[in-house]
C-alpha cells in the first residue's frame, strides 16, 4: 500500500471506482486488518509533530532564555580572564537551574498530554461492513467516512454520496458561507474552492449527510500543507497579556539597575569583570527565572485537579481565564434544564390530542438521517403508533438547518402508493410555507383569524414552559420529484409540545456562581416566553430581554450599550452569538461561553474561555478550551474554583519573588556604591537565587484561603508594582539594618559580611513566603505540607552554609555566635514588620477598591 494515490494526480478529477480500486477498498470499507496494516505503513492521521514534547526539546528550550544566555556569556568571560573557578561555579548553578526547570516543565507537559487523550476526537467509518467509531488519528486512505451535520472532517476525500451536504470551508478558503458539495468530477486544475466533489481535513459539515472515500490523511492533506498560513490565531488571553506586561516591567527595572550599577562600579575603579559579573548577577537575582516552569507546573496541577472534578482542559491558558471569568453565556437546554426532553403532547389545531399528528411526528423523527437532536429522540421514544410505521417507507428528506429551522421527510404510504411530505420545525418557520390548515372539517385556507388563534395558543403554552413545534403535511403524486424549492403549499396540521424541566439544584448552583461574581447571560433560540418562564423558575433575572430580530437592527454601539444590562437573549440566530460575546468582552468582561452545537464554534473562539461538553459535536469540541465531562454547571463551578486556586498560587510566586528579590537586589546595588567591597560575589548571588527558588516548586500544591475563590481574579500590573515596591522597601530597610549591624557593631571582615548577608537575605526571602502567601495573619493560614517542608529544609541549608563542604568554593566563612544571634533578631523584626505592612497594604487596598466601579483583584 503506497502512502497515497499516484503522486501528482488530481484525484478529484478521476472516477470514484478507479480511486477505490487503487486504494483496494469497497463501499463496505476496509477490514480491521487492512486498516491496522495501512496505519502502520502511512502513519497516524495527524499533521502535528508528535515529538514536539520530547525530553531533548524541552531541555534545549531551557537554555534559550536570555538570562541563561547572559550567564553563559559571563561564565565564558570569566574563563577567558583566568577566573576558571568562578566560571565553573556559575556554569554549575546555571545547569542546576535549567535541570530544575526542565523536570517541572516536562512532567507538566506529559500530564497535560495524558488529559487531552480523554477528549480525543473520533469519527464514524465503515469497517468490516459496519459503521463504527474510531479515533480520528487512526483513519487511513481507503476508509469510508460517514459525515453528518456537526462533523469535523478528518481527512481529504471524494464524496461518494451526499444529501443536502453543505460544508464550511472558512478554515481553508476564508469563505464565510457554507458551500454545497456533491458527488461528481472536478477539473484537474480546479482550486480548493472549486472542487465541489471533495472535502478537506479541518473543515466542518454545516448540514446534510455524506459518504466519503478518504484519499489523503495526515501530512498529505491540504490542511497540513498550508497549516502555517491558515493556523487559527488564538486571541491573547488576559493571563498571557498579564505575563507579557509583567515581563516588560521586570525588563525595565532590570536594565535600569544593571546599567547604573555597572557604570557606578566602573567609576569607582573596580575590576571590569567583577563589576560585569556583579551587575549580571543582580539582574538574574531580580528576575523570577523559574516563572515559566512554575506557571507550567501550577497549570498542569490545576488541570489534573479539574480533571478529577469532571473538567478536562485542552488549553492550559484557559485555566486562568476560567478563574477570571465574570460572565457566563449559555444556552438553557441541558445546562439550566435536565436536557432529557419529554414529548408531552401531539395536538391538533384546536389543542386536542391527535393520534394522526403523533404518527406523522414519529415518521418524521425516526426516518430522518441528518443532525441528531433530543427533540427527535423524545418523539421516537414515545410508545404507540409503532405498528403503523411499517405501512410507510422513506422516499426522501430535506435535513434540518439553522436557517430554515425545519425538517422535511417524504414518505410513501404502501397502502395508497401516495407520497406524503411531513415537515416539523419552529412554528413560525413552518407557518411561512403553509397555505392551509387542517381542521375537524378538513383543510381550509389560512386567514388572519386562524393565525391569531395559533399565536394565542403558542404564547400560552410557551408561557407554561413548553417548547412548541409546528407540524405540516403535503400530499404528492408518486412520480412527483421533491426538493427544497418545493417545500411550499403545506397544510398546517398541529403542534408538538415538549417539556424540559429545570435541572435539579440548578437554582442553588446559580446562586453559588453569583456568589463568586459570575453573571449568567442566557442565549437561546427559543422564544421569549419559554426562556422567561424558565428564568423565573430558577431565580434568574428576566426583566430585560433582547430578541434576535431586535439584535439584527442594532448597531455595534447600540449593542455595546445594551448587552451588559440584558438578562435574556432569545430567538437568537446562531450567527448572532459571536456578536453578543464580542460586545461583552468590549465592555471589559472576561466572558465564558458554553456551547455544544454546530454554530457555537465562532462564539467559542470569540470568548475568553470556550466551554463545551464531551457529547458535543466535533466542531464545538475542537473550538473549546475546556471540556465538561458532564453538562452540569455544578461541574463548571468546581472548575472555576480550581481555576482561581491555580491563579492565586501563580500570583503568590510572582508576589513573593518580586518583592523579596527587588528588596535584596536594591540593597546590594546601593551597598556596592558605598562599601569598599562587593556586598556579595556574583556566584553567591546566584546560589542565593537558586536556593530561594526551591520552595517555590511547591507553590502549586499550596492551600488557598477560601476568600480567594469568591471573586474573579484579574491581572493588575499597577498592583504588582505597588506590592513589589512596598514590600521590597521594607526588605531593604532591614537589609540596611543588617549592614549597619555588621559594619558598625561587629566590624565584620568582607568575607564575614558576605557570609552573614547571604544568610540573612536568604532567610528573609524564605520568611516572606509564609507571610505574603495569604491575606490572613500567617499563623492563621496553613501552607501545604510540601511548601512548609521545602521552606524549612532550605532554611536549615541557609543557616548551615558556612560549615557545609561547598562553603570555601563560594567564599563563605563560619560566623561567630553573636552575629548569628543578631541575624535571628533582625529576621524576627522583619517578620513582624512585614506582617504589619501586609495588614496596612490590604486594608488600604480594600478601601481604594470600594471607590472604583469595577473591582479587579489579583489574589
Phi, psi and omega in degrees: 000120177286165182291340182202181171287180186309128184304132176086347180291140174275090187297335180288349181256010184244153180299145183294326180294327177293316179298316181296324178294316180294326180271007179045056178223169179225179178296341177273003176082183179278161170276163180299322180293315178302314182297319181295315180294321181293323179297321177296323184283317187261345180090172184293154179277071181209138177255004176278153180283107184292345180263013186297338183248031179292158181298320183295317181295319180296319179294317181298326181297331181294333184269003178269357180295134178304322180295319179295317179298322178297317180293322177297319176299317180296320178296320178297319179297320179298318180295322182294327182265014174090006178266061183298322180300314180297318182297319181295316182295315179299316180298320181295319180291320177299314180297317180297318180296317180294319179294322178298314179295321180298313183298323180289311185292319182294318178297321179294317182295322178294322179296320181291321178300320179297321179293322182295333179296337180296326183246031180299142184287144179237164179217156179264124179229165174259116178232135180055032176083000182233151176282127177221163175263132176229162174296139181302328179292344183265002178287140182230161175303134183104346176292145173260118184261140173254114182248144177215174183307130180099346181289138169268120188291126188265355183204159172281136182196176181255139180282125177268322181205143182208153177221116181046049189267109179243132185236135175271115183249022183303326182298333181257314188258343184082359180289123185291317187271147177298152179247148180278132179240145181203161178297158178147201180229135177252157180298145184298331181266011184293141175283177183305312185293339184266357182273084186286348180257010188233144172242157187230147175307138176089347174271173186224153181275123181272321179201162177083188181223161179199153168252130187230138174269118178288124182250318181232140180227167173056229185287352179272355184282161177297323181298317181294324185291334179238022185302322182295334182273316187262003181305130182297127176277110180285127180304143180297128181284162178300322181294314180298321177297320178297317178299317180298314180295323177296320177299319177299316181300312183293324179296318179299313182294317183297314181296319180298314182293315183299311184294314181297314183290323179298311181291325179295316180292324178293324179292338176271009176064037174272158184303141183300312184296316179299318181293319179295313180297320179297316181296316180294322179295323175299318180299315179293319180296329180284332188271133174282076189293342177274005183304313179302317180292318180298317179298314181300314182294315182296317179293318180295320177295319177298320179297320179293319179296320180292323179298323177295334180264013175089019180236116181257128183265124177266335179224117190300325180304331185294339179299314180295319179294326177297321177290332180275347187302130176238356174223131176243120175263131184209153169282173181262325187293122177083344178257305176268341180245173183296332182079355175259093188278136179249137173276110185264347180192138170243103193242149175276188185298333182272355180091012178266151179299140183224118177292327180295316177296322179297319179296313180298320179298319181291323176298314180299315186286322186275337184263346179286147184238012182275224184294124177287139179211156185293338178293315177295322178296322179296319178294314183296331184278351180286132180285154178105156178065008182293319181298323182293335181299331182294344181275000184232149172232151180281136177254317186197173174202156169241106187299161178294142168219165189277358175267310178287326183057042176204164182224129180241136176234137176256124180237157177246128175281113184294339180282319185254352183059025181258142177268143182227127173272127176241119183239132173227154181170193177303138188306311183296321181289330176284318181299327184291347176250010180257143176244352181212170176230154180261117180244180178299335182265005181108194183280140175212153185297151176285138173224178185298323181295317179296316179298322178295319178296317179298317180296321180296314179296318181301314180295319182296312180295318180297321179295341176269002177098004179278143168266125189248127172248152174259155179226135181220159182224165174205134180269139181237153171291149182304327183264007182275125179288158180223132175210182189301324183288347177263010178280065183218171175055042179272167179248118181291122189254334182166196188233150171242124182252124181243144178234127177235094188293157177302145180293140180299129178078006185293326180298318179294320180296317178297323178295321178294320178295318178298322178294344177258015174077024181250118176272148181253128172244117180273125177240112187220152174277350179291164182284167187295330185289316178296314182297316181294320179299315180296313182303315181295326183285340182245010173087015176269150176292143181220018184286316185259111185237136174238130179267163178299324179295318177294322180295324179300325183275351183281139170282171179300318181291323179295318178294321179302320182284335188264329195298322186292326183266359179279134180269315185232130170255114188238160181053041186274132171288139182306328181288347180274347183298318181297322179299319182295314180298315181295324178294319178295318179296322180293340175278001178095005179278150169265114194253130169256142178233124181253116181207157181221010186259174181301316186270010178275345186304313179300318179292323178297320177294320186288333184289157174296324176220114178274129185236129176226186182238160185299330182270007183290164175293159185306316185300317181291318181296320181289333180278343187277153174266332184232135177243124175270127178287342173230141177277083188211123179293339174296320176296318179296322179299318177296323176296321177299316178300315179296321178297320180289325175296317179298315179298315182299317182290325176297316181291332176301314181300315181297315182295313181297310186290315183294318182293312181292314181296317181299315180298312182295316182292323177296318180298314181294321180298313181290320181296328182294340181278339185247336179278150177282001178216167178286134182297329173215144174284159182304317182292330178289322177297316181295320178295317178301315181295320181294313182293321181293339179279342185302311179299334181296339178296340180262003181303322183296340181266357189292150175287148180242130178300142184301329180296336185281353179251007184270351179226153177300146182254132182225153172289145175210095184298324178299322178295316179300318180297315180295319180298313182297315181293317183297304184284332176295321179290324175298316178299315180297323179302314181284336173297316180290330172298318178297315179302315180296319178298315184289323185274313188267337181262311185261349181051051185292146173286166180306315181293320178295317179301311182297319180295313181295318181292324177300312182295314183296317182292323180289317181295320179291327175296322178290322181294321183294337176303315183286336183278307190269002177287350182216152174278342178285172169300137190299335179279353179264353181236115186277123175286166177293157182299318182295318179296318181295315182290321178294322178295315180295318180296317179293326176300316179295321178297318181299312182294325183273356185310317183298340183247005178279160186302329184275000186305313183295327180299326184261001177083025180268153177227154178299148183253141175294156181300319179302322179293318179298320179295319179296318178297321179297317180296318179296320180296318179296316177298323178296319178299315181297315181295320180294320178296317179294318178298320179299315180297316179295316185298312184283332175290320176294321179296318181296319178295323179292319184292335178293338184272348181257151185281334182242118183272128177226101181270162175251319175195000000 
